Amino acid sequence: MAALLDCLAGVDAMVRPKTVENENRQLVAKPMRSPIVERPTQHDLAEALHLGHATVERAVAELRREGALVRFRKGERTNRVYEIADRDILQQIARGG
C-alpha cells in the first residue's frame, strides 16, 4: 500500500491550497506542501493490489498512525484523498522498514 501511494504521489500528486483559520478566526487559503493523492477509492486500491477491502482499510489506518499519511480531524476527512504527511516515512514503510 505504501509503495503504491508513494508511486502515485510522484506521478499524480496534486498540491492544492487548504482552507484554515488564521489568528483572527477568518478562513484563509494556505498552500499545502505535502503531496495529495486523489481519486483512487479503497476499492480501486484493493483491486490494484489484489487485497481485500478490509485489508486496505487497515493499511491506510496504519499509515495514518505511523505518520506517513495525514490524520484528518472529525468532519475533515474526505473519501479518495490520501495526503502524505511524511514522504520519508512512507518510503521507509514501502521498503519494508
N, C-alpha and C positions, 0 to 999 in steps of 0.2 A: 504494500500500500504506500509506504513512504517513498519507495523508488518511483512509482507511477506518478505520485503528486509532485515529486521533485522534477521529473521529466516534463510534466505538463506546465509546471511553473517556469521552466526555462524556455518553453516554446510558446505557451498560450497564456502566460500570466498577464493580468491587467493591473495597472497601477491606477487607482482612482481616488478621488477625494472622499473623505469620510466626514460626516456631519457630527460635530462635537459642540459642547457648551464651552464658551470662554469664561473668563473670570467674572463677567457681568451677567452670566447665565443666558447669554444670547447664543443662538445656534449659528455656527460658522463652518465653512468647509475647510478642512485641514488635509493637505496632501499626505497620502499614505506612502510609506517607504517599503512596506513589505508586499511581496507579490501575492496576488489573489488568483486562485484557480477557480473559474466559474464554469458552469454548465453541466459537468457530469453529475448525474444523480448517483446515489449509492447503488442503485440497481445497475447503472452503466458500469460503475467500478467493479461490482461483483461479477458481472458478465465478462469484463475485460480480464479479470484476474482468475476467473473460474472458481470463485468463492461464494459461499452463502451470504445472504443479506445480513444475517446476524453477525457473521464474522467481520464483515466490512464495518458495521456499526461499532463493534468493539474495537476494531483497529483505529478508526477515526477518533473514538473516545480516548484511546490510549495515546495517540499522537497529541491530542489536546492536553492530557495530563502530563505528558513528558515535556511540554512547552514547545513542540515543533509547530503546532497549529494554534491559532488564537482561540481562546475560550471566550465565547460570547456571553454577555450578561443576559439575564432574563429579559425577554422581549426583543432582543437584538438579533438573535440567531435567525439566519435565513437558510433556506434549502439551496443546495447546489453551490455553496460558497465555501471555499477552503482557503482561509487567509493564513499564509505562512508567517509564523511569529519568529522563528529562528531557523534559517535555512541550513546552518551548520548542524544543528541537532537533527533536522530532517534527513540530511545526507548521512550523518553518522548512523542513524537508525536504519536507513536504506542499505547501508553496508554491513548491517548485522551487529552494530556496536551498541 
